[in-house]
Amino acid sequence: MKSLHPGSHLSVSKGLYDHHGIYIGNNQVIHYFGFSEAFKKGAIEQTTLENFLGGSDQFTVVHYPSSTAIYTNEEIVNRAYRCLGEDNYNLLFNNCEHFACWCVTGEKRSEQVRAVMRHTS
C-alpha cells in the first residue's frame, strides 16, 4: 500500500469513473458518498480507507502544482471535516472530485466532468 499522509487527495477507479476523497489519517477518508456506489446518492461522510476503495487495492494520490495547492495538509483535513454531512451532491457541479479539489485548492473542479463536456460539445 502506498505511503499516505493526512491531507492526501485520493482517487480510485470505479470502472466508468474515478471516485475521490481526502485521506485524514488513521485509515480514514472523508468523501462525497454521492454515487460512490453506482447511482446511490449520499452526503459527505467519513469512512475507512478499505470502504472508500471498495475492494480495490489500486488508487492514486492526486498531486497538485505548488501554485494551486494553497492549503497545508492540516488545513485540508480541517476543510474536509467541516463539510461532513453536506448533502448537496450534484454530478456536474458538486461531486466527489469537486469536493476533494476544493479541500486542496479552494476551487471546485472536476477534470472528469470537464473531459465529458469537451467530448459532448
Buried (B, 14 or more C-beta within 10 A) or exposed (E): EEEBEBBBBBBBBBEEBBBBBBBBEEEBBBBBBBBBEEEEBBBBBBBEBEBBBEEEEEBBEBEEEEEEBEBEBEBBBBBBBEBEEBEEBEBEEBBBBBBBBBBBBEEBBBEBBEEBEEEEE
